């Protein structure tokens, strides 16, 4: 960072002083880590942290499975040793892709330059975290006014031939988006696209930030790309190690200079684990910063003269947690959502004032998680926080009906019926749109299977989403709102567990995590959303999120709805009655179910009229394999679905809802269970499941033999 004037010099110095205090306060932990490393322990972290890290390395393609098998099978190893060896291998055996992936990550990094009195002064580093947003330090961009005086320079580097690259300048746009925090020392600012051109992230790429666990452990190497002292882009590659992990900060040894302020800190899989913000200066017994020559440092000596003993970065999870709690308008919230599902910012919530009673004749409103919710952004509810968003209307101005849809009487000859049975969180959805989406997914699979496609009008679509939501909302605590300091999936899970009708919510959560391989002893080490804010339920949620493509909020609220359906007879009866309102009464039934709908569907089969013959059951993304689920069905325990001729259970290994699959208990009877690979961040989507020919051809073959 270049020193441009006294206020910014003071901000930088304050950041360094705070880093030094944290460094001193964590001396005991750092000495423990260093002692264990000196004794030959490569990664002196907890067993849980090592297990999650090893799983993420394998799950994200950070290491060749063949290399792992060959090395681990060379000698007998228990699970902790195997996890440590996987991490060690990922540090030792860098595939050729390490370099081009690093080049790709480096393209997202820009030099931030300041215009001052007709001069252009290199000022710091920033990096793209979405198509339109760039992250740096607060002490680099302290406010909107200062950001307007700066611009970003991409490709400020030399080429493979050591020739200057073509620099691309892009203006910052704080008027569109700017957020910053002094304690966490971060700033997030929009970048204007080039004249009539694409967004910067569409040109240079952008880093997908993640709230999930397993991105680094103590002792692991990190990499930093930035513009030290304003020079052309440089990299500090792997000659460094993580020493201490605090709640919001991480300390590491690396060869960086102050101009690297705002640089991304990467692991070896090129995931951003921290935002670099300051070196830790060496101090004497009197607390004075020391120069490299041992003398006390003074103002005017420059940062280059300081003896730096370590570096400090802000944990990405802490920054994302802060962003999640901001009260933003819909346009700015939509920009945050562009960071992608891994960031957790399309699942965030904010408190809002109570909603006044509607005036007579006023337009009705529907509940939502965030005031000013953005269309297309999923936002789970905060118990006890009532907020609203107007009901979406059709082009004609009429409210969209949220009731079940019947198929045409001529569909499949009038004697064969295709019924789609949806899962949870459908209360704000339009049934007609959902029916078209399900059919579109199925038609993709039918096309891949070389079979005729279907018309959505030929599908029955019972709709219980609104009724379930009303019943679930009625069970949520309204004693007091959950404050922003507790807004996390784990905080809500504590509420869900306390309100469980039969006390089974916690059992469901722990069973799912155990089936996903969670160690049964020891605390979890996490770098997840809401880390350290809540109690025991954070551990299984973090584990499940790390082992799947689902975030903690989706998992927590899904299990809440399953628990309420199974544990409250009134909820179960109301849902089944609602489904039966839109069901055929005779003929052959092809029942395609998803998520919570698979549980409802199993119960529904006990209530079908005698004239309705279930010839095919399809369950997709189902939790039926969990004992806490199947033991509470109307027909308790694993069992062959009554009267069903054929059963297909399709599941995705990265779908946390389908953790209990494949169904292995022989009491389930004969069924087909094809595993499928759903798209990234779409592991639980029904359109993905139906888009696979393995499932689609079973449905198409029955409907049109």
Residue pairs with C-beta under 8 A, 6 or more apart in sequence:
1 8
1 12
1 123
1 124
1 139
1 140
1 258
1 259
1 261
1 303
2 114
2 121
2 122
2 123
2 229
2 230
2 259
3 9
3 12
3 302
3 303
4 114
4 116
4 121
4 123
7 142
8 139
8 142
9 299
11 138
11 139
11 142
12 139
12 258
12 261
12 278
12 303
14 139
15 137
15 139
15 185
15 277
15 278
16 278
16 279
16 280
16 281
16 289
18 278
19 249
19 277
19 278
19 279
19 280
19 312
20 280
20 281
20 283
20 289
22 246
22 249
22 251
22 312
23 30
23 251
23 280
23 309
23 310
23 312
26 244
26 246
26 251
29 244
30 243
30 244
30 251
32 44
33 44
33 218
33 219
33 243
33 244
34 243
36 44
37 44
37 219
37 241
41 219
42 84
42 87
42 88
42 219
43 50
43 84
43 87
43 88
43 217
43 218
43 219
43 220
44 218
44 219
45 53
45 217
45 218
45 219
45 525
46 522
46 523
46 524
46 525
47 80
47 83
47 519
47 522
48 518
48 519
48 522
48 523
48 524
48 525
48 539
49 217
49 218
49 524
49 525
50 80
50 83
50 84
50 87
50 217
51 79
51 80
51 83
51 517
51 519
52 213
52 214
52 524
52 525
52 526
52 542
52 543
52 546
53 83
53 87
53 214
53 215
53 216
53 217
53 220
54 82
54 83
54 84
54 86
54 87
55 214
55 517
55 546
55 547
56 62
56 212
56 213
56 214
56 215
56 546
57 63
57 86
57 87
57 90
57 214
57 269
58 65
58 68
58 86
59 547
59 654
60 269
60 271
61 269
62 90
62 268
62 269
63 86
63 89
63 90
63 93
63 95
64 93
64 95
67 89
67 93
68 86
68 89
71 85
71 89
72 82
72 85
72 86
77 85
87 217
87 220
90 268
90 269
91 220
91 221
91 238
91 268
94 268
98 268
101 269
101 270
102 223
102 225
102 235
102 237
102 266
102 270
104 205
104 270
105 205
105 207
105 225
105 264
105 266
105 270
106 157
106 225
106 233
106 235
107 154
107 155
107 204
107 205
108 127
108 128
108 201
108 204
108 205
108 206
108 207
108 264
109 125
109 126
109 127
109 225
109 226
109 227
109 233
109 263
109 264
110 125
110 126
110 127
110 128
110 134
110 152
110 153
110 154
110 156
110 170
110 204
111 122
111 124
111 125
111 152
111 153
111 156
111 227
111 230
111 233
112 122
112 123
112 124
112 125
112 126
112 136
112 140
112 141
112 150
112 151
112 152
112 153
112 262
113 120
113 121
113 122
113 123
113 150
113 151
113 152
113 153
113 230
114 120
114 121
114 122
114 123
114 149
114 150
115 121
115 149
115 150
115 151
116 149
121 230
122 227
122 229
122 230
122 231
122 259
123 140
123 150
123 230
124 136
124 137
124 140
124 141
124 227
124 259
124 261
124 262
125 136
125 140
125 226
125 227
125 259
125 260
125 261
125 262
125 263
126 134
126 135
126 136
126 140
126 152
126 189
126 262
127 134
127 135
127 136
127 207
127 225
127 262
127 263
127 264
127 272
128 134
128 135
128 191
128 200
128 201
128 204
128 205
128 206
128 207
129 135
129 188
129 206
129 207
129 209
129 272
129 339
129 343
130 201
130 206
130 335
130 336
130 338
130 339
130 340
131 199
131 200
131 201
131 202
131 206
131 338
132 176
132 177
132 190
132 191
132 193
132 199
132 200
132 201
132 335
132 338
133 177
133 188
133 189
133 190
133 191
133 335
133 336
133 338
133 339
134 152
134 172
134 188
134 189
134 190
134 191
134 200
135 186
135 187
135 188
135 262
135 264
135 275
135 319
136 186
136 187
136 189
136 261
136 262
136 275
137 185
137 186
137 187
137 261
137 262
137 275
137 277
138 180
138 181
138 182
138 184
138 185
138 186
138 187
139 185
139 261
139 277
140 187
140 261
140 262
141 147
141 150
141 172
141 174
141 178
141 180
141 187
141 189
142 180
142 187
143 178
143 180
144 174
144 175
144 178
147 172
147 174
147 178
147 187
147 189
148 172
148 174
150 172
151 169
151 170
151 171
151 172
152 169
152 170
152 171
152 172
152 191
152 200
153 167
153 168
153 169
154 167
154 168
154 169
154 170
154 200
154 203
154 204
155 165
155 166
155 167
155 168
156 165
156 167
156 227
156 232
156 233
157 165
157 232
157 233
158 164
158 165
158 232
159 165
164 232
168 194
168 203
170 191
170 192
170 193
170 194
170 200
171 191
171 192
172 189
172 190
172 191
172 192
173 189
173 190
173 191
173 192
174 189
174 190
175 190
176 190
176 331
176 335
177 188
177 189
177 190
177 332
177 335
178 187
178 188
178 189
178 190
179 187
179 188
179 323
179 326
180 186
180 187
180 188
181 319
181 322
184 248
184 314
184 318
184 319
184 322
185 275
185 277
185 278
185 314
186 275
186 277
186 314
186 319
186 322
188 323
190 335
191 199
191 200
193 199
193 200
194 203
197 203
207 264
207 271
207 272
208 271
208 339
208 340
208 342
208 343
209 272
209 316
209 319
209 320
209 339
209 340
209 342
209 343
210 271
210 316
210 342
210 343
211 316
211 317
211 320
211 321
211 342
211 343
211 344
211 528
211 529
211 551
211 552
212 342
212 527
212 528
212 542
212 545
212 546
212 551
213 524
213 525
213 526
213 527
213 528
213 542
213 543
213 545
213 546
214 527
214 546
215 267
215 271
215 273
215 316
215 527
216 222
216 242
216 250
216 267
216 273
216 527
217 242
217 525
218 242
218 243
218 244
218 245
219 241
219 242
220 241
220 242
220 267
220 268
221 238
221 239
221 240
221 241
221 267
221 268
222 238
222 240
222 241
222 242
222 252
222 254
222 265
222 266
222 267
222 273
222 274
223 235
223 236
223 237
223 238
223 240
223 265
223 266
223 267
223 268
223 270
224 235
224 236
224 240
224 254
224 256
224 260
224 263
224 264
224 265
224 266
224 276
225 233
225 234
225 235
225 236
225 263
225 264
225 266
226 233
226 234
226 256
226 259
226 260
226 261
226 262
226 263
226 264
226 276
227 233
227 234
227 259
227 260
227 263
228 234
228 256
228 257
228 258
228 259
228 260
229 257
229 258
229 259
229 304
230 259
231 259
236 254
236 255
236 256
236 260
238 268
239 254
239 255
240 252
240 253
240 254
240 255
241 252
241 253
242 250
242 251
242 252
243 251
243 252
243 253
243 310
244 250
244 251
245 315
245 527
246 315
247 315
247 318
247 531
247 532
248 314
248 315
248 318
249 274
249 312
249 313
249 314
249 315
249 318
250 265
250 273
250 274
250 312
250 313
250 314
250 315
251 280
251 310
251 311
251 312
252 265
252 310
252 311
252 312
252 313
253 310
253 311
254 311
256 263
256 276
256 279
256 311
257 303
257 304
258 278
258 279
258 303
258 304
260 276
261 276
261 277
261 278
262 275
262 276
262 277
263 275
263 276
264 272
264 274
264 275
264 276
265 272
265 273
265 274
265 275
265 276
265 313
266 272
266 273
267 273
272 316
273 313
273 315
273 316
273 527
274 313
274 314
274 315
274 316
275 313
275 314
275 316
275 319
276 311
276 312
276 313
277 312
277 313
277 314
278 311
278 312
279 303
279 306
279 308
279 310
279 311
279 312
280 308
280 309
280 310
280 311
280 312
281 289
281 290
281 297
281 306
281 307
281 308
281 309
282 289
282 290
282 306
282 307
282 308
282 309
283 289
283 290
284 290
284 296
288 296
288 297
289 296
289 297
289 306
290 296
290 297
290 306
290 307
291 297
291 301
291 305
291 306
291 307
292 305
292 306
292 307
294 307
297 305
297 306
315 527
316 527
317 527
317 528
317 529
317 531
320 343
320 344
320 345
320 529
321 488
321 529
321 530
323 336
323 345
323 348
324 344
324 345
324 348
324 349
324 487
324 529
325 348
325 350
325 484
325 487
326 350
327 350
327 371
328 336
328 372
329 372
330 372
330 373
330 374
333 370
333 372
333 373
333 374
333 377
334 374
334 377
336 343
336 345
336 346
337 345
337 346
337 374
337 376
337 377
339 345
340 681
341 347
341 551
341 681
342 551
342 681
344 529
344 551
344 552
344 553
346 377
346 378
346 379
347 378
347 379
347 380
347 551
347 553
347 554
348 370
348 379
348 487
349 369
349 370
349 379
349 380
349 381
349 382
349 385
349 487
350 370
350 371
350 484
350 487
351 382
351 385
351 481
351 482
351 483
351 484
351 487
352 370
352 371
352 385
352 386
352 387
354 386
355 365
355 386
355 387
355 388
358 364
358 365
363 390
363 391
364 391
364 399
365 388
365 389
365 390
365 391
366 388
366 389
366 390
366 391
366 427
366 428
367 381
367 386
367 387
367 388
367 427
367 469
367 473
368 379
368 381
368 387
368 388
368 389
368 428
369 379
369 380
369 381
369 382
369 387
370 379
370 387
371 387
371 388
371 389
372 389
373 379
373 389
375 392
378 425
378 554
380 425
380 492
380 553
380 554
380 556
380 557
381 473
381 476
381 557
382 481
382 482
382 487
382 492
383 476
383 477
383 478
383 482
383 492
383 495
384 476
384 477
384 478
384 479
384 480
384 481
384 482
385 481
385 482
391 399
391 400
392 400
392 428
392 430
393 399
393 400
394 400
400 430
400 432
401 431
402 427
402 429
402 430
402 431
402 463
402 465
402 466
403 431
403 463
403 582
404 431
404 460
404 461
404 462
404 463
404 464
404 578
404 579
404 581
404 582
405 431
405 432
405 435
405 459
405 460
405 461
405 463
405 582
406 460
406 582
407 417
407 418
407 457
407 458
407 459
407 460
407 584
408 457
408 458
411 417
411 418
411 455
411 457
411 458
411 459
412 418
412 458
412 703
412 704
414 587
415 587
415 588
416 587
416 588
416 590
416 615
416 702
416 703
417 460
417 584
417 587
417 588
417 589
417 590
417 612
418 454
418 458
418 459
418 460
418 590
418 592
418 699
418 703
419 459
419 460
419 461
419 462
419 583
419 584
419 589
419 590
419 591
419 592
420 435
420 438
420 459
420 460
420 461
420 592
420 594
421 462
421 579
421 591
421 592
421 593
421 594
421 597
421 598
421 600
421 601
421 604
422 434
422 438
422 461
422 463
422 464
422 465
422 594
422 595
422 597
422 686
423 558
423 594
423 595
423 596
423 597
423 598
423 621
423 686
424 465
424 468
424 557
424 558
424 561
424 562
424 595
424 596
425 465
425 557
425 561
426 434
426 463
426 465
427 465
427 466
427 468
427 469
427 470
429 465
431 461
431 463
432 456
434 461
434 463
435 456
435 459
435 461
436 456
437 686
437 687
438 459
438 461
438 592
438 686
438 687
438 690
439 454
439 455
439 456
439 459
440 687
441 685
441 686
441 687
441 688
441 689
441 690
441 691
442 454
442 592
442 690
442 691
442 696
442 699
443 453
443 454
444 687
444 690
444 691
444 696
445 690
445 691
445 692
445 693
445 694
445 695
445 696
445 697
446 452
446 453
446 454
446 693
446 696
446 697
446 699
446 700
447 453
448 691
448 692
448 693
448 696
449 693
449 696
449 697
449 700
451 696
451 697
451 700
451 701
451 704
452 700
452 704
454 700
454 703
460 582
460 583
460 584
461 582
462 578
462 579
462 580
462 581
462 582
462 583
463 578
463 582
464 575
464 578
464 579
464 600
467 574
467 575
467 578
468 561
468 565
468 571
468 574
468 575
468 578
471 564
471 568
471 570
471 571
471 574
471 575
472 560
472 561
472 564
472 571
475 499
475 564
475 568
476 495
476 499
477 495
477 498
477 499
482 491
482 492
482 495
485 533
486 533
486 534
487 530
488 529
488 530
488 533
488 534
488 538
488 552
489 529
489 530
489 541
489 551
489 552
489 553
489 555
489 556
490 530
490 533
490 534
490 535
490 537
490 538
490 541
490 542
490 552
490 556
491 530
491 533
491 534
492 553
492 556
492 557
493 505
493 509
493 534
493 537
493 538
493 541
493 556
493 560
494 534
494 535
494 537
496 505
496 556
496 557
496 559
496 560
496 563
497 503
497 505
497 506
497 509
497 537
499 505
500 506
500 563
500 564
500 567
501 563
501 564
501 567
501 568
502 563
502 566
502 567
504 563
504 566
504 567
504 628
504 632
505 559
505 560
505 563
506 537
507 628
508 559
508 562
508 563
508 626
508 628
508 629
509 537
509 540
509 541
509 544
509 555
509 556
509 559
510 540
511 626
511 627
511 628
512 540
512 544
512 555
512 559
512 623
512 626
512 656
512 659
512 660
513 539
513 540
513 541
513 543
513 544
514 520
515 625
515 626
515 659
515 660
516 543
516 544
516 547
516 548
516 656
516 659
517 543
517 547
518 524
518 539
518 540
518 543
518 544
523 539
524 538
524 539
524 542
524 543
526 532
526 538
526 539
526 542
528 538
528 541
528 542
528 545
528 546
528 552
529 551
529 552
530 538
530 552
531 538
531 542
541 552
541 555
541 556
542 552
544 550
544 552
544 555
544 656
544 659
545 551
545 552
545 555
545 656
547 654
547 656
548 555
548 654
548 655
548 656
548 659
548 683
549 654
549 655
549 656
549 678
549 680
549 681
549 682
549 683
549 684
550 655
550 656
550 657
550 683
550 684
554 656
554 684
555 656
555 657
558 595
558 596
558 623
558 657
561 596
562 596
562 599
562 623
562 629
564 571
565 571
565 572
565 575
565 596
565 599
565 600
566 572
566 599
566 629
566 632
566 633
567 632
572 603
575 600
576 600
576 603
576 604
576 607
579 600
579 604
580 604
580 607
583 608
583 612
584 612
585 609
585 611
585 612
586 609
586 611
586 612
587 611
587 612
587 613
588 613
588 614
588 615
588 702
589 608
589 612
589 613
589 614
589 615
589 616
590 615
590 616
590 618
590 699
590 702
590 703
591 601
591 604
591 605
591 614
591 616
591 617
591 618
592 618
592 620
592 690
592 699
593 600
593 601
593 617
593 618
593 619
593 620
593 622
594 619
594 620
594 621
594 686
594 689
595 620
595 621
595 622
595 623
595 657
595 684
595 686
596 623
598 619
598 620
598 621
598 622
598 623
598 624
599 622
599 623
599 624
599 629
599 633
601 617
601 619
602 624
602 633
602 634
602 635
602 641
603 633
603 634
605 614
605 617
605 641
605 642
605 643
605 644
606 634
606 635
606 642
608 614
608 643
613 643
614 641
614 643
614 644
614 645
615 644
615 645
615 646
615 702
616 644
616 645
616 646
616 647
616 648
616 698
616 699
616 702
617 641
617 644
617 646
617 647
617 648
618 647
618 648
618 649
618 650
618 695
618 698
618 699
619 647
619 648
619 649
619 650
620 649
620 650
620 651
620 686
620 689
620 690
620 695
621 650
621 651
621 652
621 655
621 657
621 658
621 684
621 686
621 689
622 649
622 651
622 657
622 658
622 660
622 661
623 629
623 657
623 658
623 659
623 660
624 630
624 649
624 660
624 661
624 663
625 658
625 659
625 660
625 661
625 662
625 663
625 664
626 659
626 660
629 660
630 636
630 637
630 638
631 637
633 639
635 642
637 667
638 663
638 665
638 667
638 668
639 667
639 668
639 669
640 647
640 667
640 668
640 669
640 670
641 647
641 669
646 671
646 672
646 698
646 702
647 669
647 670
647 671
647 672
648 671
648 672
648 673
648 674
648 695
648 698
649 661
649 662
649 663
649 671
649 672
649 673
650 673
650 674
650 675
650 676
650 689
650 692
650 694
650 695
651 658
651 661
651 662
651 673
651 675
651 676
652 658
652 675
652 676
652 677
652 678
652 683
652 684
652 688
652 689
653 675
653 677
654 678
654 683
655 678
655 683
655 684
656 683
656 684
657 684
658 684
661 673
661 675
662 673
662 675
663 671
663 673
672 698
674 692
674 694
674 695
676 688
676 689
676 692
676 694
676 695
678 684
678 685
678 688
678 689
679 685
679 688
682 688
689 695
690 696
690 699
